[in-house]
Amino acid sequence: MTPRSASVNEELRRRSRERLLQAAVELVSERGYEATTLADIADRAGSARGLVSYYFPGKRQLVQSAVHRLMHRTLEEALEREPRTEDGRERMARAVDAILGLARDRTVLMRQHMAGLLDTEGFVQCPEQQRLAELLRDTVARYGSRDTETDYPMLRALLMGAVYAMVLPNVGMPLAPLRAELFRRYGLDREQGLPPGAEAPGGRCDADVSRFFATGAGDTSGAAAPPAVDQSK
């Protein structure tokens, strides 16, 4: 049998990582974080349990990377949807609505994500988190910021605070007043972005997230990571 080329092996590894990320989002959305094990994720992805450890140190890192992937691809989709625009205020409105929409439509997943960020290790430095940061920085720059090093962390903090307020069990705030406050903060018009009552592409809480975890050759954000040591179930 002819050995597979290095490029073929790399593609297979990339696809395996993509399937693990997708399975993590699906299972945590369905069952919650504590009820989802790495074995469950591996089974859903059709991967060997030991393969998870090759890409991720443990469950927390895998789930954070998966949620950051969902966030950055949701944001990317919102920013680039038709009609496409270079208007900085419109792009800011779309960014706010994309992130708040995730908190509304995927409350369980986003609640677990926020809880994970409070862990002593904080953000997982992964390609998914870095891409999300790049998109938010670009949004701030196009909005007209003259100091992105200050304005990007402020936007990130405001969005995280709004998400946290929405996903608090039993006392979560509705989307509308949080959106209104963020729009006021950035001087945006109510009809920009995705106005309340408007239908997002694919509908609210589209159950099929496969488009965000592509296995085609065009997506490189899921490139293989170096081997890691498994630290948790």
C-alpha atoms as one frame of an Amber mdcrd trajectory, in Angstrom:
protein
   0.000   0.000   0.000   1.337   3.426  -0.928   1.841   5.621   2.181  -0.348
   8.711   2.411   1.374  11.973   1.628   2.070  14.548   4.326  -0.578  16.845
   2.850  -3.218  14.110   2.967  -2.353  13.304   6.585  -2.558  16.995   7.465
  -5.992  17.259   5.862  -7.248  14.202   7.741  -5.996  15.646  11.030  -7.661
  18.968  10.269 -10.973  17.277   9.536 -10.746  15.268  12.744 -10.234  18.453
  14.757 -13.165  20.102  12.998 -15.457  17.186  13.841 -14.432  17.332  17.500
 -15.189  21.065  17.673 -18.601  20.566  16.084 -19.448  17.646  18.365 -18.495
  19.687  21.435 -20.850  22.522  20.479 -23.706  20.142  19.749 -23.379  18.067
  22.917 -22.856  20.923  25.375 -25.848  22.701  23.818 -27.953  19.569  24.290
 -26.751  18.306  27.682 -24.718  21.003  29.387 -21.017  20.963  30.204 -20.961
  18.650  33.219 -23.085  15.976  31.534 -20.835  15.900  28.459 -17.673  13.805
  28.608 -14.722  13.680  26.258 -15.780  10.135  25.389 -19.213  11.466  24.355
 -17.600  14.099  22.161 -15.255  11.567  20.563 -18.180   9.221  19.869 -20.267
  11.974  18.287 -17.290  13.000  16.152 -16.550   9.420  15.126 -13.047   9.694
  16.575 -10.999   7.546  18.897 -11.058   8.788  22.511  -7.276   9.073  22.592
  -7.268  11.338  19.532  -8.889  14.144  21.540  -5.722  14.451  23.607  -3.679
  15.063  20.475  -5.460  18.371  19.869  -6.658  19.564  23.273  -5.260  19.312
  26.836  -8.743  18.597  28.192 -12.468  19.185  27.996 -12.428  22.812  29.077
  -9.935  23.738  26.364 -11.863  21.809  23.723 -15.200  23.398  24.617 -13.740
  26.908  24.766 -12.165  26.470  21.351 -15.444  25.111  19.991 -17.476  28.035
  21.322 -14.919  30.553  20.076 -15.231  28.897  16.656 -19.012  29.238  16.750
 -18.693  32.868  17.846 -16.169  33.919  15.232 -17.975  32.179  12.378 -21.345
  33.599  13.486 -19.783  37.056  13.661 -18.067  36.600  10.312 -21.317  35.489
   8.696 -23.177  38.509  10.108 -20.508  40.985   8.972 -20.360  39.604   5.434
 -24.031  38.873   4.777 -25.823  40.563   1.880 -26.093  43.401   1.296 -22.389
  43.625   2.088 -21.239  46.909   3.511 -18.099  48.752   4.475 -20.030  51.188
   6.675 -18.397  51.050  10.111 -21.546  51.827  12.085 -23.538  49.130  10.300
 -20.783  46.598  10.881 -20.679  47.508  14.575 -24.452  46.994  14.779 -24.158
  43.608  13.090 -21.406  42.578  15.494 -23.464  43.508  18.563 -26.529  41.688
  17.230 -24.528  38.575  16.320 -23.078  38.136  19.809 -26.296  38.982  21.653
 -28.153  36.620  19.329 -25.901  33.761  20.387 -26.612  34.488  24.055 -30.346
  34.489  23.348 -30.457  31.428  21.111 -27.743  29.268  22.721 -28.153  30.191
  26.353 -26.903  26.894  27.819 -23.785  26.871  25.651 -22.941  30.519  26.299
 -23.575  30.160  30.043 -21.093  27.303  30.197 -18.638  29.329  28.133 -18.824
  32.319  30.475 -18.345  30.047  33.472 -15.261  28.536  31.831 -13.737  31.968
  31.294 -13.813  32.524  35.057 -11.464  29.569  35.485  -8.001  30.583  36.672
  -6.553  29.809  33.227  -8.949  32.248  31.539  -8.978  32.432  27.753  -7.636
  29.505  25.797  -5.133  30.869  23.298  -6.249  28.980  20.210  -6.770  29.818
  16.515 -10.507  30.228  17.129 -10.090  32.777  19.915  -7.472  34.670  17.915
  -9.761  34.882  14.879 -12.610  36.195  17.032 -10.288  38.870  18.426  -9.177
  39.828  14.911 -12.775  40.291  13.755 -13.670  42.456  16.746 -10.520  44.555
  16.335 -11.357  45.051  12.661 -14.915  46.045  13.581 -13.622  48.673  16.007
 -11.152  49.993  13.435 -13.791  50.277  10.702 -16.131  51.960  13.148 -13.560
  54.749  13.257 -11.495  54.120  16.368  -8.241  56.016  16.600  -7.057  53.825
  19.468  -7.971  50.201  18.884  -5.708  49.059  21.726  -8.138  50.789  24.110
 -11.412  50.533  22.202 -11.186  46.831  21.316 -10.916  45.650  24.955 -13.790
  47.992  25.841 -16.035  46.492  23.141 -15.055  42.991  24.263 -15.840  43.858
  27.890 -19.208  45.393  27.010 -20.219  42.384  24.925 -19.092  39.933  27.613
 -21.006  41.878  30.230 -24.156  41.844  28.118 -23.844  38.111  27.452 -23.297
  37.442  31.151 -26.424  39.457  32.003 -28.479  37.474  29.491 -27.390  33.979
  30.543 -27.701  34.342  34.333 -30.050  31.564  35.498 -33.530  32.763  36.509
 -32.664  36.478  36.417 -31.222  36.859  32.916 -32.005  40.136  31.187 -33.819
  40.176  27.823 -31.946  41.121  24.691 -33.838  44.336  23.850 -32.679  46.655
  26.673 -29.089  45.430  26.452 -29.095  46.001  22.704 -30.566  49.462  23.177
 -27.870  50.385  25.682 -25.036  49.156  23.463 -26.527  50.916  20.453 -26.766
  54.113  22.490 -23.167  53.687  23.614 -21.962  53.471  20.013 -24.434  55.928
  18.479 -26.145  53.328  16.300 -29.634  53.526  14.831 -32.208  50.971  15.998
 -32.823  49.810  12.421 -29.189  48.974  11.805 -27.833  45.478  12.244 -30.576
  42.912  12.786 -33.500  44.882  14.271 -35.695  43.169  16.893 -38.253  40.985
  15.161 -36.160  40.538  12.016 -35.283  37.001  11.058 -31.624  36.075  10.910
 -30.348  33.985   7.989 -31.086  30.366   8.822 -33.600  31.363  11.497 -33.133
  31.692  15.229 -30.971  29.042  16.847 -30.371  27.114  13.649 -29.741  23.587
  14.944 -27.402  22.734  12.069 -24.003  24.250  12.865 -22.086  22.202  10.296
 -21.437  25.245   8.095 -19.293  26.682  10.909 -17.108  23.568  11.050 -16.248
  23.070   7.406 -14.212  20.079   6.308 -13.439  21.506   2.876  -9.988  22.620
   1.797 -10.800  26.316   2.056 -10.935  26.597   5.838  -7.553  26.664   7.574
  -8.622  27.874  11.010  -8.851  24.281  12.185  -5.251  23.433  11.394  -3.705
  20.632  13.395  -2.298  21.503  16.790   0.787  19.972  18.387   0.309  16.993
  20.681  -1.038  17.777  24.149  -1.401  15.969  27.442  -4.910  15.025  28.518
  -5.691  16.633  31.882  -9.408  16.130  32.425 -12.473  14.190  31.429
